[in-house]
């Protein structure tokens, strides 16, 4: 069996999410849940941009790597990421003394490349347009006997990301009741699938950038669909996935009955809104769910949570966005 194939041996479960939540609670304090008024209705923004690596990806990486055996840890791990999962894996690997190699696109934001290197990971660059990142990662796995830590199609990663939903439920329970809806940025579906497992009574609404809407298209078709060959450029690098995977889609198709696409302009508006009203720096992908709420594409009912999934954005680019006018 290939090292990377082990992840297909089991499905993610809510019990797995709860086990991961215990690990995360022992490691990190809950991220803030901030009230935000949109169109006269209060929503609750989960500030995952304030995690030590600036994104929720630390959750899945920690759950995955802490479940490796001694032998697996000695052989190291390989990940594929545009930057947030990369930092999550690198952060966890450094803390656990595990060698980490990350396959990253050459056009990833400089801040994400720099921070991943600073955490001690080896980076292997590839060209998004001409090279297959999964093939590169699998070759590294086979050559080194390493374990593949997939950014979204891994049961441990899915369970780990779902721990954000466990925190949201506990936080909102103290504010009058659990969430009825969670709106979340969506790339390959690791976060949304994890939230669906964590919060079975809440509606989960995935949000993708226009043109990079493989999950939306898959839910509409009832079968996995890839992005089109002429997908447009997007600033939401964290959400640029070519297609969801069966392990994610199996959860999403059963739980997601609404989904949203947002434009580049709507994402930029959300970044400015978060900076002005929540005093938060969000990367484009991390602002996608907020963009859907602000644009009126995701309904709010006073018990809606909005995932602010990441804040790793180049300073110069963020300055341009904030300075622009809607």
N, C-alpha and C positions, 0 to 999 in steps of 0.2 A: 504494500500500500504506500502511495506517495505520502510524504509528511503532511502536505496541505490537504489531503483528502480526509483526514481524521475528523474535520469539522462536520462532515456530512453524516456522521454516525448517529447523531441525535438531533432532536429538534429543541428550540428554545422553549422554556416553560415559565409560568408565573412563579413557581417554586424557585426556579433558577434566578429570577429577578429578585425575589425576596432574599435569597442567599447572598446575591451580589450586593444588595442594599446594606446588609450587615457589614460587609467588607468596606464599602464606601463610607458608611457612618463612622467606622473605626479609623478611617484615614483622613477624611475631609469634612469640614462643617458644611451644612446645607447652603446652597447658593440662595441669595435673597429672592423673595417673591414680592414684586413691587406693584402697587396699584397704579393703573393708568386709565385715564378717562378718554374714551374715543366715541365721538358722536353722542355724548351725554350718558354713555354706559361705562361702568367700571369693568375693566378686564384685569387679569393678573399676569404680570410679565416675569418669567423665570429667567434670571440673569446668569445663564451659564457662561457668558463672556467673562465672568469674574473668577472662573476656575484657575488654578495655578498655571495651566497651559493656555488659558484664554478660550477654552471651548469644552463642550460636554464630552468630547472623545476620551478624556482621561478615565471616564467611568468604565467603558467597555474594555479598554486596554488593561486596566488594573485587574478586572475580573478575569480576563483571559490569561494574563501572564502569571497571576498568583495561583492558577489552577494547573500550571505546567508541572510535570514531574521533575525530579532532580536531573535525570538524564536529558530531558527536553530542554531544561534551562541551560545545561552545559553546551548544547548544540546551537543555541541562539534562536532568534526569531527574524522573520522577514515580513515587512508590511508594504502596502501600496497606498499612497496618499498624496493629495495636493498640499497637505500641510498640517491640518488639525489632528487627524488620526496619527500622522507621523510623530507629532509632538507628544501625543498621548502614549504611544508605544515607547518612544524614546525616554519619556519621563519615568514610566513604570519600569522599563528595562534597567535604567541607571540605578533606580532605588533598589532593585532586586539583584543587581550584579549580573545581568544578562546582556549578551552582545546583540545589538539590534541593527538591522540593515533595512533601509527604507527606499523603495523605488518611487521617485518623485518626478513630476513633469518639469522640464527645463524652464517652462514659463510660469512656474508657481510663484506667488508673491515672495519677494526677497526676504521679507520679515519671517516668513514661514520656513524658508530654507535655512536662514541664519539661526533661528531658534532651535530647529531640529539638530543642526550640527553642534550647537552649544550644549545640547543635552547629551552629546556623546555618540549619536547614531552615525553610522556610515550611510551616505546617500549615494544612490545610483540614479542618474538622471536619464530621462527618456523623452522623446518627441511625441506629444499627444497625437499629432496628425499622421505620423508614419510608423509608429512602433506600438506593439501590443504590450501594455504594462503587465498584464496578468501572465503572459508568456515569459517575460523577463523575470518576474518574481518567482514563477514556478521553476525556472532554470536554476535560480539561486538556491531555492529550497532543496532541490534534488542534489545539487553540487555540494551543499554544506550539511545536509541532513537536518536542516533547520525546520522550525514550525512556522507555517504561514499564519499570520494574524490578519485576516481580511478586514477591510474597513467597515463592511456592513453585512457580508454573507457568512457570518460566523455565529453560532448559537451563544457562545460566551459574550461576544461583543454586543449582540442584540440584547441579551439579558442585562448586561452592564449599563447600556444606554437607558434601559427602562427604569433604572433606579431614580432617574430624575422624576418620573411619574410617582414613585413612592413618596418622594419628598414633597411634591406638589400636593398630593392627597393629604398628607399630614399637616402641611402648612395651611391649606384651605379649610381643613376641618376646624382649625382654631378660629377661622374667620366666618364660620357659619354653615359650612357644608362642603362636600367634595366637588371636584370639577365635573361639569356636565359635558365639557368639550375642551380638547387640547389641540391647538393649532401649531403645527411644527414644520420647520424647513425640512425638505426631503431631497436626498440625493439618491442613494441606492435603497433606502428604506430601513436602515438599521435602527435609527432613532424612533421612527414612527411605529415600526413593528414592536420595539421594546416598550414604548408607551402603551400600545394596544394590549400587551400582555400585563403590564403593571396596573392599568386602569380599565378593567373590563366593562365598567358601567359608564365610561365617558366616550363620547364621540371623538375619534381621532381624525384630524383633517390635515393631510399632507399638502405642502406648498412647494411648488417647483418654479424655476425661472422659465419663461417662455422659450420654447425651442429645445429645452433640456428637460422635457416633461415625460420621461419614459414611464414613471410610475402612474401619472395621470392617464396616459394612453393605455397602459396595461390594465388599469382598473376599468376603463371605458370598454376595452375589447374583451375583457375576461380572460386574457392570456398575456404573457409577458411580451412586451414590445420594446424594441430598442429606439434610440433617438434616430432622427432622420439623418441622412448623409450630409445634408446642407444645414445642419444646426448652426444657428448664428453665434457670434461671440457673446460671452456673458461675463460680467464682473463676478458672478457667483461661482468662483472656482471650486468652492467646497461642495457644490451641488452638481458638478459636471460628471455624472456617471453615465456610461453608455446604456446600461440596462439593469434593472433590478434582477434579483436571483430567486429561484424557487423557494428557498428557505424564508425569504422576506415576503414574497408575494402570497405564500400560503396563509400568512397571518393577515396581511393587508386586505386581501380580497374578501375575507370573512368579516372584517371590522370597519373598513373605510367605505362610507356611503356618500361622502362628499370630498372633493379635492379642488385645488386652486392652482392656477398659473398666474404669475405676476410679471410685470414688465420691468425693464431696467430702470425706467423713470420712477416706478412705484417703489422699487427697492431703495433708490437714492433718497426718496422722500422719507422713507422709514428710518434710514440712517440719520438724517437730519433731525427727525422727530425724537429719536432716542437720545441724541446728543443734547437737544434743547430741553426736553421734558424729563428725561430719566438720568441725565448726566452720564450716559454710557456711550462708549465707543463700540460700534458694531461693524463687523465686516459685511459685505453685501449678502453673502449666503446666510449669515447669522441674523439678518434683518428681514428675511423673506416672509416669515410668518406675520411679523408686525406689519409688513407691507400689505399683506392680504387683509388684515383687520382694518387698517387705515383706509384702504380702497373700497371697503364695504363688500369685499368678496367673501369674507368669512364672518358669519353672524356672531354677534356677542349677546350674551344673556345675563351678564352679571356673575356667572360662575364659569366663565371661559378663561383658560390659561393660554398664554402665548409663549412659546419657546424662543428665547433670544440665544441662539445656539453658539455663537462665537464672535470674538472681537479681534481676530488677528488680521489686521489690515495695514498696509504700508502707510506711513504717516503722510507722505506727500499726496497720495491718492485720496486719503480721507479728508485732508485739508481742502482739496479741490471740491469734493462732494459737499462738505459743510458750507463752503463759501458760495456755492451755486444757489440759485433761487428756484423754487417750484414754479 
